[in-house]
Amino acid sequence: MGTAVYNRSKDAKAATGDWLGELVKPDPWYKDVVPDFRNLTKDELPPGHETGNTFTSVCINTAIYLPWLTSECLKAGVVFQRQILNHISDAANVHHSGKKADVVVNCTGLSAGKLGGVMDEKITPARGQTVLVRNEADVMASNSGTDDGDDEVCYIMQRAAGKFLKNRNRQSKPLKQARWRDAFRRFLPKRQLGFPGRPYLSE
């Protein structure tokens, strides 16, 4: 599906600039990896954005994809185990064959910050406000930041059930319910990102 990323130069020094700086570059590392990459023209950009890129990508609904992937692995003879490990090196010793595993892939997510042998101090949890709306998107889109805070971006992803939108930030302190309601109210006006002149919600 078509994907577009929009850049505002004023976001470069914001927190979102650290996350998305490479994504919105006119000459990013991934330009030779994704199909149909090109820079957007000025008339293709939403108001307030100076540059942007477009390319073809996919959007995977993990709630559907992961159970399917698990079933395919089981059919292929993959053995799943649940283990509690304190060190990454222990993973090689729990292969179902009793032999030491040849390869260990670390997919521990946030736990990589606490797992022995990894202890990645750069791991930071990110949370966001999500809204699922009734509509179809012509393109999946993301921007480099918003005026609501330097740790907030807006992006739109297409799902089978409609258009899935997410505001993301890196706030590490507990977020009170009132703050979530405020985030939702601020989120709705971002609906025109990539869809100028089109209704956000279909009745």
C-alpha positions as CSV (number, residue, x, y, z in Angstrom):
1,M,0.0,0.0,0.0
2,G,1.1,3.6,-0.6
3,T,2.9,5.2,2.3
4,A,3.8,8.8,2.8
5,V,6.0,10.5,5.4
6,Y,5.8,14.3,5.8
7,N,8.5,16.5,7.3
8,R,8.4,19.9,9.1
9,S,11.9,21.4,9.6
10,K,10.9,22.8,12.9
11,D,10.6,19.3,14.3
12,A,14.3,18.6,13.8
13,K,15.3,19.6,17.3
14,A,12.2,18.1,19.0
15,A,12.1,14.6,20.6
16,T,10.3,13.4,17.5
17,G,13.2,14.5,15.4
18,D,15.4,12.0,17.2
19,W,13.0,9.2,16.4
20,L,12.0,10.1,12.8
21,G,15.0,12.1,11.5
22,E,16.2,9.3,9.3
23,L,12.7,8.4,8.1
24,V,11.9,11.8,6.7
25,K,15.3,12.5,5.1
26,P,15.1,13.3,1.3
27,D,17.8,10.6,0.8
28,P,17.2,8.0,3.5
29,W,19.0,4.7,4.0
30,Y,15.8,2.7,3.0
31,K,15.3,4.3,-0.4
32,D,16.9,1.4,-2.2
33,V,15.1,-1.2,0.0
34,V,11.4,-0.3,-0.4
35,P,9.5,-0.4,-3.7
36,D,8.5,2.8,-5.5
37,F,10.5,5.3,-3.4
38,R,10.4,8.9,-4.5
39,N,10.4,12.4,-2.9
40,L,7.0,14.1,-2.8
41,T,6.5,17.3,-4.8
42,K,5.4,20.5,-3.1
43,D,1.8,20.1,-4.2
44,E,1.6,16.7,-2.7
45,L,2.4,17.9,0.8
46,P,-0.1,18.8,3.5
47,P,0.0,22.5,4.7
48,G,2.9,23.3,6.9
49,H,5.2,20.5,5.7
50,E,8.3,21.3,3.6
51,T,9.4,17.8,2.4
52,G,8.2,14.3,2.2
53,N,8.7,10.8,0.8
54,T,6.4,8.1,-0.5
55,F,6.9,4.4,-1.1
56,T,5.1,1.1,-1.1
57,S,4.9,-0.8,2.2
58,V,2.7,-3.1,4.2
59,C,0.8,-2.8,7.5
60,I,0.5,-6.0,9.6
61,N,-2.3,-6.4,12.1
62,T,-0.3,-8.5,14.7
63,A,-3.5,-9.7,16.4
64,I,-4.3,-11.6,13.2
65,Y,-0.8,-12.2,11.8
66,L,0.9,-13.7,14.9
67,P,-1.6,-16.5,15.5
68,W,-1.5,-17.4,11.8
69,L,2.4,-17.3,11.9
70,T,2.3,-19.6,15.0
71,S,0.0,-22.1,13.3
72,E,2.3,-22.1,10.2
73,C,5.3,-22.7,12.4
74,L,3.6,-25.6,14.3
75,K,2.7,-27.2,11.0
76,A,6.4,-27.0,10.0
77,G,7.4,-28.7,13.2
78,V,8.5,-25.8,15.2
79,V,8.4,-26.4,19.0
80,F,7.3,-23.6,21.3
81,Q,8.4,-23.4,24.9
82,R,7.9,-21.0,27.8
83,Q,10.9,-20.3,29.9
84,I,12.1,-17.8,32.4
85,L,15.7,-16.7,31.6
86,N,18.0,-14.5,33.6
87,H,20.7,-14.3,31.0
88,I,20.7,-14.3,27.2
89,S,23.3,-17.1,27.1
90,D,20.8,-19.4,28.9
91,A,18.6,-19.4,25.8
92,A,21.0,-21.6,23.8
93,N,20.6,-24.3,26.4
94,V,16.8,-24.8,26.3
95,H,16.5,-26.2,22.8
96,H,13.9,-29.0,22.7
97,S,16.4,-31.4,21.1
98,G,18.7,-31.2,24.2
99,K,21.5,-29.8,22.1
100,K,22.8,-26.3,22.2
101,A,21.0,-24.0,19.8
102,D,23.1,-22.7,16.9
103,V,21.4,-19.3,16.8
104,V,19.6,-17.2,19.5
105,V,17.4,-14.3,18.3
106,N,16.6,-11.7,21.0
107,C,13.0,-10.5,20.7
108,T,12.5,-9.5,24.3
109,G,11.3,-6.0,23.6
110,L,11.3,-3.8,26.7
111,S,12.7,-6.8,28.7
112,A,16.0,-6.3,26.8
113,G,16.7,-3.5,29.3
114,K,16.8,-6.0,32.2
115,L,17.9,-9.2,30.6
116,G,21.4,-10.3,31.7
117,G,24.0,-10.1,28.9
118,V,22.0,-7.4,27.1
119,M,21.0,-4.7,29.6
120,D,20.2,-2.2,26.9
121,E,20.1,1.2,28.7
122,K,18.7,2.9,25.6
123,I,15.4,0.9,25.8
124,T,12.6,3.4,26.4
125,P,8.9,2.5,26.7
126,A,6.6,4.5,24.4
127,R,2.8,4.8,24.8
128,G,0.2,6.5,22.7
129,Q,-3.4,7.3,22.1
130,T,-5.1,5.2,19.4
131,V,-8.4,5.7,17.6
132,L,-10.0,3.3,15.2
133,V,-12.4,5.0,12.8
134,R,-14.9,3.9,10.1
135,N,-13.3,5.0,6.9
136,E,-10.9,3.8,4.2
137,A,-7.5,5.5,3.7
138,D,-5.9,6.0,0.3
139,V,-2.5,6.1,1.9
140,M,-0.7,5.3,5.2
141,A,0.8,8.5,6.5
142,S,3.1,9.8,9.2
143,N,4.4,13.3,10.0
144,S,7.5,14.4,11.8
145,G,5.7,16.1,14.7
146,T,2.8,18.1,15.9
147,D,2.3,21.5,17.7
148,D,0.8,19.7,20.7
149,G,4.1,18.7,22.1
150,D,7.6,17.9,21.0
151,D,7.1,14.2,21.9
152,E,4.0,13.7,19.8
153,V,3.5,12.5,16.2
154,C,0.5,11.5,14.3
155,Y,0.3,8.5,11.9
156,I,-2.4,6.7,10.0
157,M,-2.4,3.0,9.2
158,Q,-4.9,1.0,7.1
159,R,-6.6,-2.0,8.6
160,A,-9.2,-4.4,7.3
161,A,-11.7,-3.0,9.7
162,G,-11.0,0.6,8.8
163,K,-8.4,3.3,9.4
164,F,-6.2,3.0,12.4
165,L,-4.6,6.2,13.8
166,K,-2.1,6.5,16.6
167,N,-0.5,9.4,18.5
168,R,2.7,8.4,20.1
169,N,4.9,9.9,22.7
170,R,7.8,9.0,25.0
171,Q,6.4,10.1,28.4
172,S,7.6,7.8,31.1
173,K,5.5,9.1,34.0
174,P,2.1,7.6,34.7
175,L,-0.6,9.4,32.6
176,K,-3.8,10.3,34.5
177,Q,-7.1,9.5,32.9
178,A,-7.9,13.2,32.4
179,R,-4.7,13.5,30.4
180,W,-5.8,10.7,28.1
181,R,-9.1,12.4,27.5
182,D,-7.3,15.6,26.7
183,A,-5.0,13.7,24.3
184,F,-8.1,12.3,22.5
185,R,-9.6,15.8,22.1
186,R,-6.4,17.1,20.6
187,F,-6.0,14.0,18.4
188,L,-9.2,14.4,16.4
189,P,-8.2,17.7,14.6
190,K,-5.2,15.8,13.1
191,R,-7.6,13.9,10.9
192,Q,-6.7,15.9,7.8
193,L,-3.1,14.6,7.7
194,G,-2.7,13.4,4.2
195,F,-6.5,13.6,3.4
196,P,-7.3,17.3,2.9
197,G,-10.9,18.0,2.2
198,R,-12.0,14.5,3.1
199,P,-14.3,13.5,6.1
200,Y,-12.5,11.9,9.0
201,L,-15.4,9.7,10.2
202,S,-17.9,8.1,7.9
203,E,-21.4,8.0,9.3
